[in-house]
Amino acid sequence: MAKGHRSQIKRERNAQKDTRPSAKLSYARVSVQKACFVLDAIRGKDVQTALGILEYNPRYASSLIKKLLESAIANAENNNGMNRENLYIAECYANKGPTMKRVHPRAQGRAYRIEKRMSHITVVLDEKR
């Protein structure tokens, strides 16, 4: 049994919550591996440099991540009152989402499985000190 009243437990849990601005894209129709190629290129960079990299990156995931990064920047400005020039990408990662399973017919009545993978992409920003 947990110590304290339920409201006290919730208060303690919320005190440990991460207050950095972030944005999350769930069920993105791109595999984790392909999303990580783009995320590795922008990790730790300031937001202006990261937006420039994403603008000219030919991969499909870069368009999704660019939109996600712009959302995280807007969250930082509107919700946290942070300055856009001081922001950098503290964390960015892609987690595995559900997989859609499809069937591709092959010769002699066989069927091969096609797995259409999804991912959950998260971008966390922070301000330079």
Backbone bond lengths (Angstrom), bond angles and torsions (degrees), N, CA, C in turn:
res aa  C-N    CA-C-N  psi(-1)  N-CA   C-N-CA  omega(-1)  CA-C   N-CA-C  phi
1 M - - - 1.443 - - 1.538 109.52 -
2 A 1.309 117.06 134.18 1.464 121.55 -177.99 1.521 110.96 -74.10
3 K 1.336 115.39 150.02 1.458 119.74 179.74 1.519 109.83 -81.53
4 G 1.337 115.91 143.34 1.450 120.90 173.80 1.517 113.40 88.12
5 H 1.302 113.37 172.93 1.458 121.44 179.44 1.517 109.93 -77.38
6 R 1.322 116.83 157.76 1.470 121.74 -177.74 1.525 112.00 -57.74
7 S 1.347 117.37 -41.61 1.465 120.24 179.78 1.527 111.28 -65.10
8 Q 1.337 116.84 -34.43 1.462 120.41 177.83 1.522 110.70 -67.70
9 I 1.317 117.03 -39.58 1.463 121.59 178.70 1.525 109.89 -64.34
10 K 1.347 116.22 -42.97 1.471 120.17 178.52 1.524 111.16 -64.26
11 R 1.330 116.88 -39.78 1.455 121.12 179.81 1.528 110.64 -62.23
12 E 1.329 117.04 -42.31 1.460 121.37 178.84 1.521 111.23 -66.55
13 R 1.330 116.55 -38.83 1.465 120.42 179.71 1.523 110.75 -66.03
14 N 1.341 117.03 -41.15 1.465 120.91 179.78 1.515 112.19 -70.79
15 A 1.338 118.04 -26.05 1.465 121.03 178.02 1.521 110.91 -67.97
16 Q 1.338 117.31 -27.75 1.458 121.42 -179.72 1.524 112.05 -88.19
17 K 1.322 117.69 -0.92 1.463 122.01 -175.78 1.529 111.36 -69.30
18 D 1.325 115.53 143.96 1.465 121.80 179.19 1.526 109.67 -73.69
19 T 1.337 117.40 124.94 1.465 120.65 -176.70 1.523 112.62 -99.77
20 R 1.325 117.37 4.68 1.463 119.56 179.48 1.525 109.98 -69.51
21 P 1.343 117.69 145.31 1.469 119.46 179.36 1.526 110.80 -69.63
22 S 1.317 115.54 140.79 1.459 119.27 -178.09 1.522 109.76 -149.81
23 A 1.317 114.90 170.09 1.462 122.21 173.61 1.517 107.41 -146.14
24 K 1.329 115.62 143.75 1.458 120.25 -177.99 1.521 109.31 -130.78
25 L 1.321 115.06 134.68 1.460 121.72 174.82 1.515 107.44 -112.28
26 S 1.331 116.13 113.73 1.457 120.76 -179.69 1.520 109.80 -96.51
27 Y 1.307 115.99 148.56 1.465 124.07 175.93 1.528 112.42 58.76
28 A 1.318 117.03 42.11 1.468 120.99 175.46 1.528 108.14 -73.14
29 R 1.304 117.59 133.00 1.465 121.58 -176.60 1.524 111.14 -82.31
30 V 1.306 115.50 58.95 1.462 122.24 175.94 1.521 106.27 -146.55
31 S 1.312 117.40 143.67 1.460 119.67 -177.56 1.532 110.06 -72.43
32 V 1.311 115.91 157.89 1.464 121.84 -178.87 1.522 110.52 -60.57
33 Q 1.326 116.26 -42.23 1.463 120.70 -177.73 1.530 111.33 -61.16
34 K 1.330 116.67 -43.42 1.470 120.30 -179.24 1.523 111.62 -70.96
35 A 1.328 117.44 -34.27 1.460 120.49 177.68 1.523 110.52 -69.43
36 C 1.337 117.34 -36.08 1.466 121.27 -177.61 1.530 112.29 -67.38
37 F 1.331 118.09 -28.12 1.465 120.23 175.95 1.523 110.45 -59.10
38 V 1.330 116.20 -41.63 1.457 121.14 -179.31 1.528 110.32 -76.59
39 L 1.328 117.11 -41.44 1.465 120.67 -178.50 1.522 111.98 -63.56
40 D 1.332 116.90 -35.87 1.466 120.46 178.54 1.521 111.47 -64.10
41 A 1.340 116.61 -29.72 1.468 120.43 -177.84 1.525 112.12 -73.37
42 I 1.343 118.07 -25.48 1.474 120.00 -175.07 1.519 113.54 -109.01
43 R 1.315 119.20 -7.58 1.469 121.98 -175.78 1.522 110.98 -61.16
44 G 1.351 116.51 128.11 1.458 122.06 177.53 1.518 115.01 85.43
45 K 1.317 118.24 -7.24 1.472 121.53 -177.86 1.542 109.92 -84.48
46 D 1.334 115.98 159.79 1.461 118.44 173.04 1.529 108.71 -75.07
47 V 1.334 116.48 160.99 1.468 119.69 -168.41 1.526 113.17 -67.06
48 Q 1.334 118.67 -32.73 1.467 120.08 179.57 1.526 110.81 -66.16
49 T 1.325 116.67 -43.37 1.467 121.00 177.76 1.523 110.39 -64.70
50 A 1.329 116.20 -42.61 1.469 120.54 -179.32 1.522 111.39 -63.29
51 L 1.328 117.52 -41.16 1.470 120.37 178.02 1.525 110.85 -64.12
52 G 1.333 117.04 -37.74 1.469 120.63 176.29 1.516 112.08 -64.59
53 I 1.322 117.02 -41.10 1.469 120.96 178.30 1.522 110.19 -63.94
54 L 1.323 116.17 -44.76 1.473 120.39 -177.48 1.529 112.09 -68.52
55 E 1.322 116.41 -31.40 1.467 120.40 -179.51 1.527 111.57 -62.90
56 Y 1.319 116.86 -39.13 1.469 120.52 -174.38 1.525 113.53 -107.84
57 N 1.317 117.85 10.72 1.458 121.20 175.62 1.531 108.52 -82.11
58 P 1.329 118.86 127.62 1.466 120.03 -174.26 1.529 115.01 -76.98
59 R 1.311 118.92 -9.31 1.463 120.99 -176.36 1.526 111.74 -71.38
60 Y 1.345 115.27 151.93 1.464 121.01 -179.36 1.531 110.72 -65.99
61 A 1.322 116.94 -38.24 1.466 121.13 -177.15 1.523 112.19 -63.58
62 S 1.332 117.81 -25.13 1.462 120.02 -177.34 1.526 111.72 -65.46
63 S 1.337 117.92 -33.11 1.472 119.87 177.85 1.525 110.65 -67.80
64 L 1.332 117.20 -38.51 1.469 120.85 177.80 1.523 110.87 -66.76
65 I 1.330 116.35 -43.97 1.459 120.95 -176.30 1.530 110.69 -71.38
66 K 1.333 117.35 -32.31 1.468 120.73 177.15 1.528 110.32 -62.69
67 K 1.321 116.07 -44.75 1.459 120.90 178.71 1.538 110.36 -64.22
68 L 1.327 116.09 -39.33 1.452 121.76 179.23 1.533 111.28 -66.06
69 L 1.328 116.65 -41.28 1.463 121.67 178.70 1.526 110.80 -64.51
70 E 1.330 117.18 -41.08 1.466 120.56 177.75 1.529 110.79 -62.94
71 S 1.330 116.73 -36.01 1.459 121.06 176.90 1.528 110.93 -66.43
72 A 1.326 116.66 -41.54 1.469 120.80 178.66 1.531 110.86 -65.21
73 I 1.328 117.15 -37.36 1.472 121.41 177.56 1.527 109.79 -64.64
74 A 1.333 116.56 -43.52 1.469 120.91 178.32 1.520 110.96 -63.46
75 N 1.334 117.19 -38.72 1.463 120.71 176.89 1.525 110.67 -62.80
76 A 1.332 116.68 -40.99 1.461 120.96 -179.45 1.531 111.04 -64.62
77 E 1.322 116.14 -41.80 1.464 120.27 -177.96 1.531 111.64 -71.55
78 N 1.339 116.73 -46.42 1.465 120.26 -172.91 1.528 113.39 -82.24
79 N 1.321 117.04 -42.34 1.469 119.87 -174.25 1.527 112.75 -88.84
80 N 1.331 117.15 -36.04 1.462 120.35 -174.83 1.525 113.29 -107.36
81 G 1.341 118.13 -8.41 1.461 121.57 178.87 1.516 113.64 66.38
82 M 1.324 116.77 31.87 1.469 120.67 -179.10 1.523 110.48 -87.90
83 N 1.330 115.48 158.02 1.461 122.10 179.09 1.527 109.33 -89.31
84 R 1.322 116.57 133.27 1.469 121.89 -175.66 1.524 112.92 -61.98
85 E 1.341 117.14 -34.07 1.465 120.85 -176.86 1.533 112.69 -69.53
86 N 1.335 117.35 -23.96 1.463 120.63 -176.25 1.522 113.50 -94.25
87 L 1.322 118.08 -0.47 1.464 120.81 -175.13 1.520 112.18 -82.82
88 Y 1.320 115.30 144.53 1.461 121.22 171.70 1.528 108.61 -141.53
89 I 1.329 116.55 165.29 1.457 121.41 -177.34 1.527 108.10 -86.47
90 A 1.335 115.87 106.56 1.461 121.15 -178.98 1.521 110.64 -77.83
91 E 1.324 116.83 -44.84 1.466 121.99 179.85 1.511 108.64 -141.10
92 C 1.315 115.44 145.44 1.462 120.64 168.77 1.520 107.18 -153.40
93 Y 1.313 115.47 130.08 1.459 119.63 -177.08 1.516 110.34 -153.04
94 A 1.326 114.40 161.81 1.463 121.63 177.93 1.522 108.23 -125.83
95 N 1.311 115.62 128.61 1.459 121.91 176.88 1.518 109.53 -108.07
96 K 1.314 115.13 154.62 1.453 121.42 -177.92 1.524 110.55 -70.10
97 G 1.323 115.69 134.20 1.457 121.85 175.34 1.516 109.83 -107.55
98 P 1.314 117.48 -168.48 1.461 119.80 178.91 1.528 111.78 -70.10
99 T 1.307 116.05 158.62 1.463 121.91 -179.53 1.518 109.62 -115.00
100 M 1.331 116.06 127.44 1.465 120.03 173.75 1.522 107.81 -84.73
101 K 1.310 116.21 129.93 1.462 120.14 -178.35 1.520 109.27 -104.76
102 R 1.322 115.52 127.53 1.453 121.85 179.63 1.527 108.51 -125.80
103 V 1.331 115.88 163.12 1.459 120.58 -177.59 1.516 108.49 -118.65
104 H 1.338 115.16 134.54 1.461 121.19 177.32 1.518 107.75 -115.30
105 P 1.333 118.65 119.42 1.466 119.82 -179.28 1.520 111.75 -69.02
106 R 1.340 115.66 139.72 1.453 121.86 179.15 1.528 109.21 -125.20
107 A 1.306 115.47 -176.28 1.462 120.69 -175.35 1.534 111.35 -65.76
108 Q 1.313 115.92 152.07 1.459 125.79 174.72 1.529 112.18 59.54
109 G 1.326 116.01 36.20 1.458 120.24 174.00 1.507 115.61 77.08
110 R 1.298 117.26 6.65 1.465 119.11 179.18 1.535 110.13 -80.37
111 A 1.307 114.95 163.38 1.461 120.75 177.67 1.520 108.48 -134.63
112 Y 1.330 116.20 129.44 1.454 121.47 175.75 1.526 108.14 -101.98
113 R 1.335 115.67 142.19 1.452 120.25 179.52 1.525 109.96 -85.82
114 I 1.329 115.11 136.44 1.467 121.45 172.66 1.518 106.61 -112.92
115 E 1.320 116.85 127.85 1.453 121.32 -179.99 1.522 109.70 -107.47
116 K 1.312 115.52 115.75 1.461 121.54 178.14 1.527 106.71 -97.36
117 R 1.326 115.07 104.51 1.461 120.58 -171.39 1.525 112.07 -86.95
118 M 1.327 114.81 151.52 1.459 122.40 177.00 1.524 108.79 -125.16
119 S 1.323 115.95 163.70 1.454 120.04 179.01 1.522 110.34 -145.49
120 H 1.321 115.19 159.10 1.457 123.23 174.01 1.532 106.63 -110.60
121 I 1.333 116.79 114.48 1.469 121.76 -174.85 1.530 109.07 -104.48
122 T 1.332 116.84 133.25 1.473 122.26 -179.12 1.525 109.59 -127.69
123 V 1.330 115.12 135.80 1.463 122.13 175.43 1.525 107.91 -124.52
124 V 1.342 116.68 125.00 1.459 122.92 179.30 1.516 108.25 -117.41
125 L 1.330 116.22 127.94 1.472 122.21 -179.16 1.530 109.98 -104.69
126 D 1.316 115.24 163.10 1.461 120.81 174.30 1.523 107.33 -152.61
127 E 1.326 115.12 162.59 1.461 121.18 -179.15 1.521 110.26 -96.80
128 K 1.337 116.54 139.46 1.463 120.73 176.14 1.519 108.66 -69.98
129 R 1.306 115.04 139.31 1.483 119.99 -178.72 1.512 110.89 -86.37
